[in-house]
Amino acid sequence: MEKLIICGLGVRVPEETTLESLQALADCRVVYCDLDDKKARAWLAGYCKNLKTPASAAEILSDAAKNGGVGLAVWGNPQSSSRLAREVELGAQSSGLVYRAYGAISPIGSVFARSVSFLGGDYGYQGIQSYDLETVLQDAKAATTELPLVLYAEKGEPAKWKAALKSLEAGYPAGHKARLYAPEGETEAALTALKPADRCVVLIPPAKPPEARKTKW
């Protein structure tokens, strides 16, 4: 039997949180959750016997190894958008701790499920690119302006976001619109007018939209 359960809550909590994850967390003796959204935490607390804020991955792993019945609930997908969840999972693997990780909607999937009209319809791009905030800060040229860009961060200081968006601005037309998905809701504005922070996803359409496909019958 698993001593540790790792669950993602999706990007929009609780709308994207699965019943499977909720049921798994409800069975846990204690659930560690690093969300700072008070409404989301209050909602999750209604399903958990004991909800705590973790100090570190080591604390979670120690509790799980000693007492079992430990759950970890994180924003987004635990294996692709949560540093804490990855640290806990890797620690469990290296120590031989029995665990199970439940999937969840990732930032990329969440954004594109809600953005077909914003991107100009479903007539097709030749690909989609996605980068975390730190990658773009290190090298803005890693992203191309020819494809839709998903830029996300579980932990992202406003100053870092501002620097990243400013570094990308030169590749797009003046006033190029982007869309911000944050715990507080959605915002559409010029690229450098957005104000992202923690647990945000920014969707930037290409500098030039693709031409509509012409189908011959």
SEBALUM-958309 format. One record per residue (C-alpha): residue number from 0; x, y, z. Coordinates in steps of 0.02 Angstrom, whole numbers. Example, Ala and Ser with C-alpha at 12.3 -4.5 7.8 and 13.67 -1.06 7.14 Angstrom:
2
pt base = 0 xx = 615 yy = -225 zz = 390
pt base = 1 xx = 684 yy = -53 zz = 357
This chain:
217
pt base = 0 xx = 0 yy = 0 zz = 0
pt base = 1 xx = 62 yy = 175 zz = -42
pt base = 2 xx = 130 yy = 280 zz = 100
pt base = 3 xx = 128 yy = 437 zz = -6
pt base = 4 xx = 1 yy = 507 zz = -129
pt base = 5 xx = 50 yy = 649 zz = -247
pt base = 6 xx = -93 yy = 741 zz = -333
pt base = 7 xx = -106 yy = 888 zz = -452
pt base = 8 xx = -255 yy = 1003 zz = -431
pt base = 9 xx = -250 yy = 1075 zz = -607
pt base = 10 xx = -223 yy = 1257 zz = -652
pt base = 11 xx = -398 yy = 1318 zz = -607
pt base = 12 xx = -441 yy = 1254 zz = -434
pt base = 13 xx = -569 yy = 1181 zz = -406
pt base = 14 xx = -639 yy = 1181 zz = -585
pt base = 15 xx = -499 yy = 1072 zz = -653
pt base = 16 xx = -473 yy = 962 zz = -500
pt base = 17 xx = -525 yy = 782 zz = -531
pt base = 18 xx = -635 yy = 677 zz = -418
pt base = 19 xx = -501 yy = 542 zz = -423
pt base = 20 xx = -375 yy = 660 zz = -343
pt base = 21 xx = -499 yy = 721 zz = -214
pt base = 22 xx = -545 yy = 544 zz = -162
pt base = 23 xx = -361 yy = 496 zz = -147
pt base = 24 xx = -323 yy = 649 zz = -39
pt base = 25 xx = -478 yy = 621 zz = 69
pt base = 26 xx = -409 yy = 450 zz = 119
pt base = 27 xx = -244 yy = 524 zz = 180
pt base = 28 xx = -203 yy = 552 zz = 363
pt base = 29 xx = -127 yy = 721 zz = 321
pt base = 30 xx = -116 yy = 821 zz = 160
pt base = 31 xx = 24 yy = 944 zz = 127
pt base = 32 xx = -22 yy = 1085 zz = 8
pt base = 33 xx = 84 yy = 1232 zz = -48
pt base = 34 xx = -58 yy = 1333 zz = -126
pt base = 35 xx = -66 yy = 1512 zz = -61
pt base = 36 xx = -239 yy = 1543 zz = -133
pt base = 37 xx = -349 yy = 1558 zz = 23
pt base = 38 xx = -511 yy = 1512 zz = -66
pt base = 39 xx = -433 yy = 1358 zz = -147
pt base = 40 xx = -358 yy = 1302 zz = 18
pt base = 41 xx = -524 yy = 1325 zz = 109
pt base = 42 xx = -611 yy = 1221 zz = -25
pt base = 43 xx = -480 yy = 1083 zz = -16
pt base = 44 xx = -487 yy = 1081 zz = 174
pt base = 45 xx = -667 yy = 1024 zz = 161
pt base = 46 xx = -607 yy = 859 zz = 87
pt base = 47 xx = -452 yy = 829 zz = 193
pt base = 48 xx = -438 yy = 770 zz = 372
pt base = 49 xx = -286 yy = 878 zz = 407
pt base = 50 xx = -217 yy = 1009 zz = 286
pt base = 51 xx = -41 yy = 1077 zz = 315
pt base = 52 xx = 82 yy = 1193 zz = 227
pt base = 53 xx = 248 yy = 1101 zz = 198
pt base = 54 xx = 413 yy = 1176 zz = 250
pt base = 55 xx = 511 yy = 1068 zz = 127
pt base = 56 xx = 509 yy = 908 zz = 25
pt base = 57 xx = 612 yy = 828 zz = 164
pt base = 58 xx = 473 yy = 858 zz = 290
pt base = 59 xx = 345 yy = 771 zz = 178
pt base = 60 xx = 458 yy = 623 zz = 143
pt base = 61 xx = 503 yy = 602 zz = 326
pt base = 62 xx = 321 yy = 602 zz = 381
pt base = 63 xx = 273 yy = 479 zz = 244
pt base = 64 xx = 414 yy = 360 zz = 287
pt base = 65 xx = 379 yy = 365 zz = 473
pt base = 66 xx = 189 yy = 366 zz = 482
pt base = 67 xx = 119 yy = 340 zz = 306
pt base = 68 xx = -48 yy = 406 zz = 248
pt base = 69 xx = 29 yy = 566 zz = 178
pt base = 70 xx = -41 yy = 664 zz = 31
pt base = 71 xx = 36 yy = 806 zz = -69
pt base = 72 xx = -77 yy = 924 zz = -168
pt base = 73 xx = 4 yy = 1046 zz = -289
pt base = 74 xx = -47 yy = 1169 zz = -424
pt base = 75 xx = -52 yy = 1107 zz = -603
pt base = 76 xx = 20 yy = 938 zz = -650
pt base = 77 xx = 134 yy = 862 zz = -516
pt base = 78 xx = 258 yy = 793 zz = -642
pt base = 79 xx = 273 yy = 942 zz = -758
pt base = 80 xx = 235 yy = 1104 zz = -667
pt base = 81 xx = 275 yy = 1080 zz = -481
pt base = 82 xx = 454 yy = 1085 zz = -419
pt base = 83 xx = 401 yy = 1027 zz = -246
pt base = 84 xx = 308 yy = 876 zz = -314
pt base = 85 xx = 457 yy = 826 zz = -421
pt base = 86 xx = 575 yy = 841 zz = -273
pt base = 87 xx = 459 yy = 732 zz = -168
pt base = 88 xx = 438 yy = 604 zz = -307
pt base = 89 xx = 624 yy = 591 zz = -340
pt base = 90 xx = 657 yy = 578 zz = -153
pt base = 91 xx = 529 yy = 438 zz = -139
pt base = 92 xx = 610 yy = 345 zz = -283
pt base = 93 xx = 785 yy = 359 zz = -212
pt base = 94 xx = 731 yy = 302 zz = -39
pt base = 95 xx = 619 yy = 160 zz = -98
pt base = 96 xx = 463 yy = 240 zz = -25
pt base = 97 xx = 303 yy = 170 zz = -102
pt base = 98 xx = 202 yy = 311 zz = -179
pt base = 99 xx = 75 yy = 348 zz = -315
pt base = 100 xx = 64 yy = 505 zz = -424
pt base = 101 xx = -103 yy = 554 zz = -497
pt base = 102 xx = -106 yy = 652 zz = -659
pt base = 103 xx = -191 yy = 819 zz = -684
pt base = 104 xx = -221 yy = 950 zz = -817
pt base = 105 xx = -58 yy = 1038 zz = -856
pt base = 106 xx = -38 yy = 1226 zz = -883
pt base = 107 xx = -19 yy = 1193 zz = -1069
pt base = 108 xx = -175 yy = 1087 zz = -1085
pt base = 109 xx = -277 yy = 1207 zz = -978
pt base = 110 xx = -230 yy = 1358 zz = -1082
pt base = 111 xx = -263 yy = 1281 zz = -1251
pt base = 112 xx = -428 yy = 1209 zz = -1198
pt base = 113 xx = -487 yy = 1387 zz = -1171
pt base = 114 xx = -397 yy = 1481 zz = -1308
pt base = 115 xx = -449 yy = 1421 zz = -1480
pt base = 116 xx = -543 yy = 1582 zz = -1519
pt base = 117 xx = -403 yy = 1691 zz = -1450
pt base = 118 xx = -278 yy = 1607 zz = -1566
pt base = 119 xx = -388 yy = 1643 zz = -1715
pt base = 120 xx = -484 yy = 1481 zz = -1738
pt base = 121 xx = -440 yy = 1301 zz = -1767
pt base = 122 xx = -365 yy = 1314 zz = -1941
pt base = 123 xx = -196 yy = 1263 zz = -1882
pt base = 124 xx = -20 yy = 1306 zz = -1830
pt base = 125 xx = 130 yy = 1200 zz = -1869
pt base = 126 xx = 166 yy = 1171 zz = -1687
pt base = 127 xx = 156 yy = 1241 zz = -1511
pt base = 128 xx = 298 yy = 1291 zz = -1397
pt base = 129 xx = 303 yy = 1298 zz = -1208
pt base = 130 xx = 437 yy = 1363 zz = -1091
pt base = 131 xx = 450 yy = 1397 zz = -906
pt base = 132 xx = 491 yy = 1574 zz = -851
pt base = 133 xx = 672 yy = 1538 zz = -803
pt base = 134 xx = 713 yy = 1471 zz = -976
pt base = 135 xx = 655 yy = 1631 zz = -1062
pt base = 136 xx = 747 yy = 1738 zz = -934
pt base = 137 xx = 908 yy = 1647 zz = -976
pt base = 138 xx = 882 yy = 1654 zz = -1164
pt base = 139 xx = 738 yy = 1750 zz = -1243
pt base = 140 xx = 789 yy = 1682 zz = -1414
pt base = 141 xx = 741 yy = 1507 zz = -1358
pt base = 142 xx = 563 yy = 1550 zz = -1411
pt base = 143 xx = 508 yy = 1589 zz = -1588
pt base = 144 xx = 377 yy = 1718 zz = -1633
pt base = 145 xx = 310 yy = 1608 zz = -1772
pt base = 146 xx = 219 yy = 1488 zz = -1655
pt base = 147 xx = 100 yy = 1508 zz = -1508
pt base = 148 xx = 201 yy = 1524 zz = -1348
pt base = 149 xx = 147 yy = 1459 zz = -1179
pt base = 150 xx = 251 yy = 1537 zz = -1041
pt base = 151 xx = 219 yy = 1477 zz = -863
pt base = 152 xx = 288 yy = 1477 zz = -687
pt base = 153 xx = 236 yy = 1395 zz = -525
pt base = 154 xx = 345 yy = 1520 zz = -433
pt base = 155 xx = 373 yy = 1684 zz = -525
pt base = 156 xx = 415 yy = 1852 zz = -449
pt base = 157 xx = 331 yy = 2001 zz = -536
pt base = 158 xx = 502 yy = 2076 zz = -575
pt base = 159 xx = 557 yy = 1917 zz = -665
pt base = 160 xx = 397 yy = 1911 zz = -766
pt base = 161 xx = 417 yy = 2093 zz = -815
pt base = 162 xx = 596 yy = 2063 zz = -873
pt base = 163 xx = 546 yy = 1908 zz = -973
pt base = 164 xx = 400 yy = 1992 zz = -1060
pt base = 165 xx = 506 yy = 2145 zz = -1098
pt base = 166 xx = 640 yy = 2035 zz = -1177
pt base = 167 xx = 509 yy = 1957 zz = -1290
pt base = 168 xx = 423 yy = 2120 zz = -1339
pt base = 169 xx = 541 yy = 2165 zz = -1482
pt base = 170 xx = 488 yy = 2012 zz = -1582
pt base = 171 xx = 304 yy = 2060 zz = -1587
pt base = 172 xx = 205 yy = 2205 zz = -1663
pt base = 173 xx = 171 yy = 2355 zz = -1552
pt base = 174 xx = 27 yy = 2323 zz = -1433
pt base = 175 xx = 28 yy = 2136 zz = -1471
pt base = 176 xx = -107 yy = 2057 zz = -1362
pt base = 177 xx = -69 yy = 1913 zz = -1244
pt base = 178 xx = -179 yy = 1823 zz = -1119
pt base = 179 xx = -140 yy = 1791 zz = -936
pt base = 180 xx = -216 yy = 1646 zz = -840
pt base = 181 xx = -196 yy = 1670 zz = -652
pt base = 182 xx = -282 yy = 1603 zz = -495
pt base = 183 xx = -380 yy = 1766 zz = -491
pt base = 184 xx = -447 yy = 1746 zz = -668
pt base = 185 xx = -406 yy = 1785 zz = -849
pt base = 186 xx = -337 yy = 1948 zz = -920
pt base = 187 xx = -305 yy = 2001 zz = -1099
pt base = 188 xx = -189 yy = 2148 zz = -1131
pt base = 189 xx = -36 yy = 2208 zz = -1223
pt base = 190 xx = 113 yy = 2096 zz = -1189
pt base = 191 xx = 206 yy = 2211 zz = -1069
pt base = 192 xx = 45 yy = 2271 zz = -985
pt base = 193 xx = 14 yy = 2100 zz = -908
pt base = 194 xx = 53 yy = 2077 zz = -724
pt base = 195 xx = 90 yy = 1893 zz = -690
pt base = 196 xx = 154 yy = 1824 zz = -526
pt base = 197 xx = 153 yy = 1650 zz = -449
pt base = 198 xx = 61 yy = 1504 zz = -530
pt base = 199 xx = 24 yy = 1595 zz = -691
pt base = 200 xx = 17 yy = 1548 zz = -873
pt base = 201 xx = 39 yy = 1673 zz = -1014
pt base = 202 xx = -18 yy = 1633 zz = -1191
pt base = 203 xx = 62 yy = 1735 zz = -1330
pt base = 204 xx = -7 yy = 1713 zz = -1507
pt base = 205 xx = 118 yy = 1715 zz = -1652
pt base = 206 xx = 176 yy = 1882 zz = -1721
pt base = 207 xx = 82 yy = 1839 zz = -1881
pt base = 208 xx = -76 yy = 1730 zz = -1880
pt base = 209 xx = -78 yy = 1580 zz = -1997
pt base = 210 xx = -180 yy = 1585 zz = -2155
pt base = 211 xx = -343 yy = 1489 zz = -2154
pt base = 212 xx = -331 yy = 1319 zz = -2234
pt base = 213 xx = -412 yy = 1302 zz = -2403
pt base = 214 xx = -491 yy = 1133 zz = -2427
pt base = 215 xx = -524 yy = 1070 zz = -2602
pt base = 216 xx = -670 yy = 952 zz = -2625
